[in-house]
Amino acid sequence: MLLDTAAMYFRAFHGVPDTVQAPNGMPINAVRGLLDMIARLSTEFQPTEIVACWDDDWRPQWRVDLIPTYKTHRVAAEAPTDADPAIEIVPDLLSPQVPIIREVLTALGIPIVGAAEHEADDVIGTLASTAEIPVDVITGDRDLFQLVDDSRDVRVIYTGRGMARLEILTDAALETKTGVTPAQYADFAAMRGDASDGLPGVAGVGEKTAATLLAEFGDLDGIVAAAADPDVKLSASVRAKILAAADYLLVAPKVVNVVRDLDLPAFDARIRQSTPEQVAELDRLTEKWGLSSSMKRAREALAALA
């Protein structure tokens, strides 16, 4: 089970009231919510291993160099120094909870895995593409739909509609939902665009047109070639839109496609019984931060799988 960790704790933060506080009065809603999500997912999907995939770089410069608007709207107003990456806008009440989340995950025995100059998506892409066991990707990010692969037993458990309405995406389910195959999804996303990531897409081409074009021409290269060939039957308006976006379409796939070949550090993600040291640390964190029932549920769910 690969956790898109930041996406999950942002969802937890917005889904649990910030009146949920630690004994010192600090909001602890994101931590409590994430623990509840881990407990629920572990119980329902019965993983043997869990990895918390991390954004070591939430907005890699190499993606910004290709598409300057990439995640621009999420950059905080403070101008970064030449040595520092852009600062992501994070709610004031969430930022102090992130180090606690790292402490809690570590104490639970869940490895935190990131990669320099890459997002959690790329860590997930690498692990999903190289794993020798079935994989469930837990995310609310549609870009990771490209990883769905029945032949490798990779599913996406999509949290975009909330934990009460999880969607399990396989090849067939994705094609039913979007009209494209997993292999076509990155091209589909590049054409459609995504305001939440600052990807403009092809002006005037929505999901339906993108899916129709991919069904006819196979992939983005085929669509661009068709638009450039006056002998290919294509509506004048669609041809004009594709040609007008030629420069964008040249680089967009490199931004949208997740990296699948990162050199990641070694880690052990097997779910095991907690050591006495872990038990003591979990008890300490539970008391210090008032995690009580949420921590109890997560510990019991993981212990049942050990």
Secondary structure by P-SEA (a helix, b strand, c coil): cccaaaaaaaaaaaaccccccccccccaaaaaaaaaaaaaaaaaccccccccccccccccaaaaaaccccccccccccccccccccccccccccccaaaaaaaaaaaacbbbbbbccccaaaaaaaaaaccccbbbbbccccccccccccccbbbbbcccccccbbbbbcaaaaaaaccccccaaaaaaaaaccccccccccccccaaaaaaaaaacccaaaaaaaaacccccccaaaaaaaaaaaaaaacccccccccccccccccccccccccaaaaaaaaaaaaaaccaaaaaaaaaaaaaac
